[in-house]
């Protein structure tokens, strides 16, 4: 029975990947349509539109934007007139309501439901929470990434990130399917604790928020280059014109990374408490513990540098990207190739 449920879980996950692939294609088509629409002449374009672009560039470059610290809105001065950069209004202005994006979101919801069922089936087969080895970590981590992406849509319209986020999820699931699949096995003694549920669940939730922050920071860098470009960018990059201003993308990334940082802080604390219960010490400089702390330091530095040192714009985005790269290194390299007390890859 256990083996059968495990096989059903794997088959359902492969079906999920097919649905996600279709959603990725739909998101990509939406970006292509945005590029095509951005390339068409607009009748009312003129000085007013140029002024708006200039204001956005000034907003992206200023270090006095109040929204950087609070993640809200700020005021800058352009041409001796105050310009209010409102994140929510900017998101609403660039909202895409086409059929293709709605199809992409419907497919993402369908894939998420199938993904969640596959993860639950694996847990039922194992008679425990499904995050005890790399295959299960991959299933749970990616389902929470998609869940965070879908959940954020109730507050903010970030559907333009669909191609980036679903593409990342597909890549991680593809690697997991090729390299990480293992049969259900009993938990090692050190993992037989309620802290497994708390510690790993919070860590994967934090990773979901970091992933969204990473995607926003990557798009922010592209949008900044687009705004500062003196030459006409390639036609296929025209979709960047339809996205929120770089300063808005930066503010949104900051909000999400702060949430992820809070969750990661709890992960670090919970891991220390669990380590004391399992091994009799709170900290032992194990490779996994060190990398968890390194990730915390990077994101703490990102928040501190942006809030107090004026690290805005591209420098802020690159710090967020470095932070998520450390998260992926911790997940894909440390878990698999480094030996230690946390060597639970199951491979």
C-alpha positions as CSV (number, residue, x, y, z in Angstrom):
1,X,0.0,0.0,0.0
2,X,2.8,2.4,0.9
3,X,4.7,1.7,-2.3
4,X,1.5,2.1,-4.4
5,X,0.6,5.5,-2.8
6,X,4.2,6.6,-3.3
7,X,4.0,5.7,-7.0
8,X,0.7,7.5,-7.4
9,X,2.3,10.6,-5.7
10,X,5.1,10.5,-8.2
11,X,2.8,10.1,-11.2
12,X,0.6,13.0,-10.0
13,X,3.7,15.1,-9.6
14,X,4.7,14.4,-13.2
15,X,1.2,15.4,-14.3
16,X,1.7,18.6,-12.3
17,X,4.8,19.4,-14.2
18,X,3.0,19.1,-17.5
19,X,0.3,21.5,-16.2
20,X,3.0,23.9,-14.9
21,X,4.7,23.7,-18.3
22,X,1.5,24.8,-20.0
23,X,1.1,27.6,-17.5
24,X,4.7,28.7,-18.2
25,X,3.9,28.8,-21.9
26,X,0.8,30.9,-21.3
27,X,2.7,33.3,-19.0
28,X,5.4,33.6,-21.7
29,X,2.7,34.3,-24.4
30,X,1.3,37.0,-22.1
31,X,4.8,38.7,-21.9
32,X,5.0,38.5,-25.7
33,X,1.6,40.1,-26.1
34,X,2.7,42.8,-23.7
35,X,5.8,43.4,-25.9
36,X,3.7,43.6,-29.0
37,X,1.3,46.1,-27.4
38,X,4.1,48.2,-26.1
39,X,5.5,48.5,-29.6
40,X,2.3,49.9,-31.0
41,X,2.0,53.7,-31.3
42,X,-0.3,55.3,-28.7
43,X,-2.3,58.3,-29.9
44,X,-2.1,60.3,-26.7
45,X,1.6,59.7,-26.1
46,X,3.7,62.8,-25.9
47,X,5.1,65.2,-23.4
48,X,2.9,63.8,-20.6
49,X,4.2,60.3,-21.2
50,X,7.8,61.5,-21.4
51,X,7.3,63.4,-18.1
52,X,6.1,60.2,-16.4
53,X,9.1,58.2,-17.6
54,X,11.4,61.0,-16.3
55,X,9.7,61.0,-13.0
56,X,10.1,57.2,-12.7
57,X,13.8,57.4,-13.4
58,X,14.2,60.1,-10.8
59,X,12.2,58.0,-8.3
60,X,14.3,54.9,-9.0
61,X,17.6,56.8,-8.5
62,X,16.7,58.9,-5.4
63,X,17.9,57.8,-2.0
64,X,15.3,59.8,-0.2
65,X,12.3,57.7,-1.0
66,X,10.4,57.1,2.2
67,X,8.9,53.9,0.9
68,X,12.2,52.2,0.9
69,X,12.1,51.8,4.6
70,X,8.4,51.2,5.1
71,X,7.8,49.4,1.8
72,X,5.0,51.8,1.0
73,X,4.9,55.0,-1.0
74,X,7.3,57.9,-1.2
75,X,7.6,61.4,-2.6
76,X,10.4,62.7,-4.9
77,X,10.8,66.0,-6.7
78,X,11.0,66.2,-10.5
79,X,10.9,69.5,-12.4
80,X,10.2,71.3,-9.1
81,X,6.9,69.4,-8.7
82,X,6.3,66.6,-6.1
83,X,5.6,63.2,-7.6
84,X,4.0,60.5,-5.5
85,X,5.1,57.0,-6.3
86,X,2.3,54.8,-5.0
87,X,3.2,51.1,-5.3
88,X,-0.4,49.9,-5.4
89,X,-1.5,52.5,-8.0
90,X,1.5,51.6,-10.1
91,X,0.7,47.9,-9.9
92,X,-3.0,48.7,-10.9
93,X,-1.8,50.8,-13.8
94,X,0.2,47.9,-15.3
95,X,-2.4,45.3,-14.6
96,X,-3.0,42.8,-17.5
97,X,-6.5,41.5,-17.9
98,X,-6.2,39.5,-21.1
99,X,-7.5,36.0,-21.7
100,X,-4.0,34.5,-21.8
101,X,-3.0,35.6,-18.4
102,X,-6.3,34.3,-16.9
103,X,-5.7,31.0,-18.6
104,X,-2.1,31.0,-17.2
105,X,-3.4,31.6,-13.7
106,X,-6.1,28.9,-14.0
107,X,-3.5,26.4,-15.1
108,X,-1.3,27.5,-12.2
109,X,-4.1,26.9,-9.7
110,X,-4.8,23.5,-11.3
111,X,-1.2,22.6,-11.1
112,X,-0.9,23.8,-7.5
113,X,-3.9,21.6,-6.5
114,X,-2.4,18.6,-8.2
115,X,1.0,19.4,-6.7
116,X,-0.5,19.7,-3.2
117,X,-2.3,16.4,-3.6
118,X,0.9,14.7,-4.7
119,X,2.7,16.0,-1.6
120,X,-0.1,14.9,0.7
121,X,-0.1,11.4,-0.9
122,X,3.6,11.1,-0.3
123,X,3.0,12.1,3.4
124,X,0.2,9.5,3.7
125,X,2.4,6.8,2.1
126,X,5.2,7.7,4.6
127,X,2.8,8.1,7.5
128,X,4.6,11.4,8.4
129,X,5.2,14.9,7.1
130,X,6.7,14.7,3.6
131,X,10.0,16.5,4.1
132,X,12.6,14.0,5.2
133,X,14.8,13.7,2.1
134,X,15.7,15.7,-1.0
135,X,12.8,14.3,-3.0
136,X,10.3,15.3,-0.4
137,X,12.1,18.6,0.3
138,X,11.8,19.4,-3.4
139,X,8.1,18.6,-3.5
140,X,7.2,20.6,-0.4
141,X,9.5,23.5,-1.2
142,X,8.2,24.1,-4.7
143,X,4.5,23.6,-3.7
144,X,5.0,26.3,-1.1
145,X,6.7,28.6,-3.6
146,X,3.7,28.3,-5.9
147,X,1.3,28.7,-2.9
148,X,3.0,31.9,-1.8
149,X,2.9,33.2,-5.4
150,X,-0.9,32.5,-5.6
151,X,-1.6,33.8,-2.0
152,X,0.2,37.1,-2.7
153,X,-2.2,37.7,-5.7
154,X,-5.0,38.3,-3.2
155,X,-3.1,41.4,-2.1
156,X,-1.0,42.4,-5.1
157,X,-1.2,41.7,-8.8
158,X,2.1,40.0,-9.4
159,X,1.0,37.8,-12.3
160,X,3.7,39.2,-14.5
161,X,6.1,37.2,-12.4
162,X,4.4,33.9,-13.4
163,X,6.9,33.0,-16.2
164,X,9.9,33.6,-13.8
165,X,8.4,31.8,-10.8
166,X,6.9,28.8,-12.6
167,X,10.0,28.5,-14.7
168,X,12.1,28.2,-11.5
169,X,9.6,25.7,-10.0
170,X,9.8,23.6,-13.2
171,X,13.6,23.6,-13.1
172,X,13.7,22.5,-9.5
173,X,11.1,19.7,-10.0
174,X,12.9,18.6,-13.2
175,X,16.2,18.2,-11.2
176,X,14.4,16.4,-8.4
177,X,12.7,14.0,-10.8
178,X,16.0,13.1,-12.5
179,X,18.3,13.0,-9.4
180,X,16.4,12.9,-6.1
181,X,13.7,10.3,-6.2
182,X,13.8,7.7,-3.4
183,X,11.4,5.3,-2.0
184,X,9.7,5.9,1.3
185,X,12.0,5.2,4.2
186,X,11.6,5.6,8.0
187,X,12.8,8.8,9.7
188,X,16.3,8.9,11.2
189,X,16.1,9.2,15.0
190,X,17.2,12.8,15.0
191,X,14.2,13.7,12.8
192,X,11.6,12.0,15.0
193,X,10.5,15.2,16.6
194,X,7.6,17.7,16.3
195,X,10.4,20.3,15.5
196,X,10.6,18.6,12.1
197,X,7.1,20.0,11.3
198,X,7.8,23.5,12.7
199,X,11.4,24.1,11.6
200,X,11.2,22.8,8.0
201,X,7.7,24.2,7.3
202,X,8.8,27.7,8.4
203,X,12.1,27.4,6.4
204,X,10.2,26.4,3.2
205,X,7.7,29.2,3.7
206,X,10.6,31.7,4.0
207,X,12.1,30.2,0.8
208,X,8.8,30.9,-1.0
209,X,8.9,34.6,0.0
210,X,12.6,34.8,-0.9
211,X,11.9,33.3,-4.3
212,X,9.3,36.0,-5.0
213,X,11.7,38.6,-3.8
214,X,14.4,37.2,-6.1
215,X,12.1,37.3,-9.1
216,X,11.1,40.9,-8.4
217,X,14.8,41.9,-8.0
218,X,15.7,40.3,-11.3
219,X,12.9,42.0,-13.1
220,X,13.8,45.3,-11.3
221,X,17.3,45.1,-12.8
222,X,15.9,44.6,-16.3
223,X,13.4,47.4,-15.8
224,X,16.1,49.7,-14.5
225,X,18.2,49.0,-17.6
226,X,15.2,49.7,-19.7
227,X,14.4,53.0,-18.0
228,X,18.0,54.2,-18.3
229,X,18.6,53.0,-21.8
230,X,19.2,55.7,-24.3
231,X,18.9,53.4,-27.3
232,X,15.8,51.6,-28.3
233,X,15.7,48.2,-26.5
234,X,15.0,45.0,-28.5
235,X,11.4,44.5,-29.5
236,X,11.1,41.3,-27.4
237,X,11.9,43.3,-24.3
238,X,9.0,45.7,-24.9
239,X,7.1,43.9,-22.1
240,X,9.3,45.7,-19.6
241,X,7.6,49.0,-20.6
242,X,4.3,47.5,-19.3
243,X,5.7,46.5,-15.9
244,X,5.7,48.7,-12.8
245,X,8.5,51.2,-12.4
246,X,11.8,49.9,-11.0
247,X,11.3,51.7,-7.7
248,X,8.0,50.0,-7.2
249,X,9.5,46.6,-8.0
250,X,12.2,47.3,-5.5
251,X,9.7,48.2,-2.8
252,X,7.7,45.1,-3.4
253,X,10.8,42.9,-3.3
254,X,11.8,44.6,0.0
255,X,8.4,43.8,1.6
256,X,8.5,40.1,0.6
257,X,12.2,39.7,1.6
258,X,11.4,41.2,5.1
259,X,8.7,38.6,5.6
260,X,11.0,35.9,4.5
261,X,13.8,37.2,6.8
262,X,11.4,37.1,9.8
263,X,10.5,33.5,9.0
264,X,14.2,32.6,8.4
265,X,15.1,34.1,11.8
266,X,12.5,31.8,13.4
267,X,14.0,29.0,11.4
268,X,17.4,29.7,12.8
269,X,16.2,29.9,16.4
270,X,14.0,26.8,16.1
271,X,16.9,24.9,14.6
272,X,19.1,25.7,17.5
273,X,16.4,24.6,20.0
274,X,15.9,21.4,18.1
275,X,19.7,20.8,18.0
276,X,19.9,21.1,21.7
277,X,17.1,18.5,22.1
278,X,18.7,16.1,19.6
279,X,22.4,16.5,20.1
280,X,22.8,18.3,23.4
281,X,24.1,21.6,22.1
282,X,22.5,24.7,20.5
283,X,25.3,25.3,18.0
284,X,28.0,23.1,16.6
285,X,29.3,24.7,13.4
286,X,27.8,22.0,11.3
287,X,27.9,22.9,7.6
288,X,24.1,23.2,7.4
289,X,24.0,25.4,10.5
290,X,26.7,27.6,9.1
291,X,25.0,28.1,5.8
292,X,21.7,28.8,7.5
293,X,23.4,31.6,9.5
294,X,25.2,32.9,6.3
295,X,21.8,33.3,4.6
296,X,20.5,35.1,7.7
297,X,23.5,37.5,7.7
298,X,23.1,38.2,3.9
299,X,19.4,39.2,4.3
300,X,20.1,41.1,7.5
301,X,22.8,43.0,5.6
302,X,20.3,43.6,2.8
303,X,17.7,45.0,5.1
304,X,20.2,47.1,7.1
305,X,22.0,48.5,4.0
306,X,18.7,49.5,2.3
307,X,17.1,50.9,5.4
308,X,20.0,52.8,6.9
309,X,22.8,53.1,4.4
310,X,20.8,54.2,1.4
311,X,21.6,51.1,-0.7
312,X,18.7,51.4,-3.2
313,X,18.3,50.5,-6.8
314,X,20.6,48.0,-8.4
315,X,22.8,47.5,-5.3
316,X,19.7,46.5,-3.3
317,X,18.5,44.1,-6.0
318,X,21.9,42.4,-6.3
319,X,22.1,41.8,-2.6
320,X,18.6,40.2,-2.7
321,X,19.8,38.0,-5.6
322,X,23.0,37.0,-3.7
323,X,20.8,36.1,-0.7
324,X,18.5,33.8,-2.8
325,X,21.6,32.2,-4.5
326,X,22.8,31.3,-1.0
327,X,19.4,29.7,-0.3
328,X,19.6,27.6,-3.4
329,X,23.3,26.7,-2.7
330,X,22.2,25.6,0.8
331,X,19.4,23.5,-0.7
332,X,21.0,22.0,-3.8
333,X,24.7,21.8,-2.8
334,X,25.0,21.7,1.0
335,X,22.2,19.2,1.4
336,X,23.6,16.8,-1.2
337,X,27.4,17.1,-1.2
338,X,28.4,18.2,2.3
339,X,28.4,15.6,5.1
340,X,27.4,16.3,8.6
341,X,24.7,15.9,11.2
342,X,22.2,17.4,8.8
343,X,23.0,14.9,5.9
344,X,19.4,13.8,5.3
345,X,19.3,13.9,1.6
346,X,18.4,10.3,1.4
347,X,20.5,9.8,-1.7
